[in-house]
């Protein structure tokens, strides 16, 4: 799919395992995603057109960022909680496992009007965030540990946070704080990894903040400390 086609379809690809579907004004991608000019968030964020979509195509786990616990328009930051054990009962259903992992993160998706669904493994994808339908999809493979799924979920939730609270101004401030050129694209191109985009870097930072992720894959800047990650998340949510 070309970048133009992807943009019109509201789809963005990132890495090899995570994706984000964006809507006008809300371009997002999780692990690997394509870049689309975002507008005002209709549902990894900003472009005045069809809702963009971002997909993560990275074989790895990603962390997620926290959001407000109540249906408010102001983001709330909370500390990351300890990750659950890597082992998971084979008898546990994907849905129950997913609910358990989501509950381990201090991020109220329901309050923001989003839904998280846990689907069977999908080649080339770890997760996908769809701004048009306000849905986050996590693709569960037989080999995935709880820790890996938790990081992927956190990365995707970073896109949700960005699409909900981010703005052109706050994203520009974020890039400046990260020491990245202001000309750096926030959204990745179609079928491109989001690790080199602003949205992908933020999602990785958000995973550090929300889930304490150590699997940092952004190529824009180095992994921040927990305190630095919290401050960066605040920049996107509040603009400073």
Number of C-alpha atoms within 10 A of each C-alpha: 13 11 19 14 12 24 30 18 20 31 36 40 40 40 30 25 30 38 41 40 37 44 38 27 27 39 43 53 52 49 41 39 42 37 35 40 27 29 23 21 26 25 30 48 39 28 23 15 20 23 33 40 37 47 40 41 30 28 19 21 28 38 33 34 36 28 29 20 17 14 14 11 10 13 22 17 20 17 17 23 14 11 17 14 9 12 10 13 7 9 7 10 12 18 13 11 19 22 14 14 19 20 12 17 25 21 26 19 23 13 14 20 12 18 15 21 15 18 16 12 17 14 13 19 27 36 39 40 41 33 33 21 16 20 20 27 23 29 24 22 15 8 8 18 16 21 20 22 26 30 30 34 34 34 39 41 33 36 38 36 29 29 30 23 21 26 23 18 13 19 21 21 18 25 25 12 13 17 11 14 11 14 8 14 16 29 33 33 27 26 25 26 31 43 28 23 27 29 34 37 29 34 36 36 35 32 32 30 31 35 30 24 27 14 16 21 22 22 14 19 16 12 19 17 13 19 11 14 22 22 18 24 27 18 20 25 24 16 18 14
